[in-house]
Amino acid sequence: MSSNNTPKVGFVSLGCPKAGSDAERILTQLRAEGYEISGTYEDADLVVVNTCGFIDSAVDESLDAIGEALNKNGKVIVTGCLGAKSGVVQTAHPSVLAVTGPHALEEVMTAVHANLPKPHDPYVDLVPPQGVRLTPSHYAYLKISEGCNHRCSFCIIPSMRGDLVSRPVGEVLNEAENLVNAGVSEILVISQDTSAYGVDVKYRSGFWNGRPVKTRMTELTKSLSELGVWVRLHYVYPYPHVDEVIPLMADGLILPYLDVPFQHASPRILKAMKRPASSENNLARIKAWRDICPDITVRSTFIAGFPGETEDDFQMLLDFLEEAQLDRVGCFTYSAVDGASANALPDQVPEEVKQERLARFMEVQERISAAKLQTKVGTMQTVLVDEVVEDEDGNIEAIGRTKADAPEIDGVVYLADAEGLTPGDFVEVQIYDADGHDLWGGPPQD
């Protein structure tokens, strides 16, 4: 036990923002019960490792992290997506104290209590109402649901996280309000499928500040817009009712930003992927969104080299990129995920063909993204400051993001003459340069 007799828990969190949100809840509960959070393995009485198990490289990273924690500390509790894969952790590391799946706050706390009794008489008021967070203090992820009702053939998330379970809308909005009261400038709405929020509870009404609010994406975003901060939507499947939030963007109520995982453009491949909304005419949808909100940023992700993808299918994807002119795009080669039904599909694409297609895809998209960013040179943009730095000559510079940029996945704006700025500030800047990914700006030039 640590020297001041307050039990200390080390915490390692891997994976996506949804896993990070799970981690924040566990950390908050630990602090609420009086445990201290240790920054080192050596100083901790036990270590919790929050794992990712989505693709093979993430599984390897998680198993390595568990091994490192066992090596340096010896007492390890495992939670997260890898824990849902039967026996994987126990086979690799039989000495772990306990293994749970994702969003398993109660099970993790039970395991902690069993191995490190909680301190006597904790002071819950030591924990701020917004909880303990892993993101910088000026932005926060708001998880609105768990699980997913889709059965995409390349994905194993439903087998790890279960079917869709929407959080009560009043609870979500209270959490958002606490975050804003604690100084958060941007809320990033996340889930496995944000568009499906409330489907499982038939969109029933909950209550927030004494008034009814439907458990539905449109009503949730309208309510979030009242908090006076940036609200950014992630993982939005292109269902028809998504069109309802575009006018909110046009009116400046939420950020004109939509993260839509299209995944492919070939109808044959979309069908093999078992993607929802695969028959939608996505090009027409994107055009309609831009007609309503001309400055909308559309980000998406795609998979190259899915089993059965022919050169014609891939060319269809490249044609879609040229036509759609998306602002921000990520692309991955198909990776056989242990347990995914797509592994059994015929005509697997050779690795070198996957890599060659990925390179061609990125070449097309980088040209489109660079041209889009070039149109911003000379414009005024609202920028949210993420960090302030001093260069070797003593000049104060800042790094921030426009409305078009989500943290960690999109580009940034490098700001000159940033004296007096602090993270979380909104500042109006003039853009004076751009490359394929980022922008440069500063105070308006005469």
RAWO-V342773 format. One record per helix or strand. SS is the DSSP state (H for helix, E for strand). FROM is the first residue (numbers start at 1). TO is the last residue. If there is no record, write none. Layout:
# RAWO-V342773
ss=SS from=FROM to=TO
ss=SS from=FROM to=TO
This chain:
# RAWO-V342773
ss=E from=8 to=13
ss=H from=17 to=32
ss=E from=36 to=38
ss=E from=46 to=51
ss=H from=56 to=72
ss=E from=76 to=80
ss=H from=81 to=84
ss=H from=88 to=92
ss=E from=98 to=99
ss=H from=105 to=115
ss=H from=124 to=126
ss=E from=139 to=143
ss=E from=145 to=146
ss=H from=157 to=161
ss=E from=165 to=166
ss=H from=169 to=181
ss=E from=186 to=190
ss=H from=194 to=196
ss=H from=199 to=201
ss=E from=205 to=208
ss=E from=211 to=214
ss=H from=217 to=225
ss=E from=230 to=233
ss=H from=240 to=250
ss=E from=257 to=259
ss=E from=263 to=263
ss=H from=267 to=273
ss=H from=282 to=292
ss=E from=297 to=304
ss=H from=311 to=324
ss=E from=328 to=333
ss=H from=341 to=344
ss=H from=351 to=374
ss=E from=380 to=390
ss=E from=396 to=401
ss=E from=413 to=415
ss=E from=426 to=434
ss=E from=439 to=442
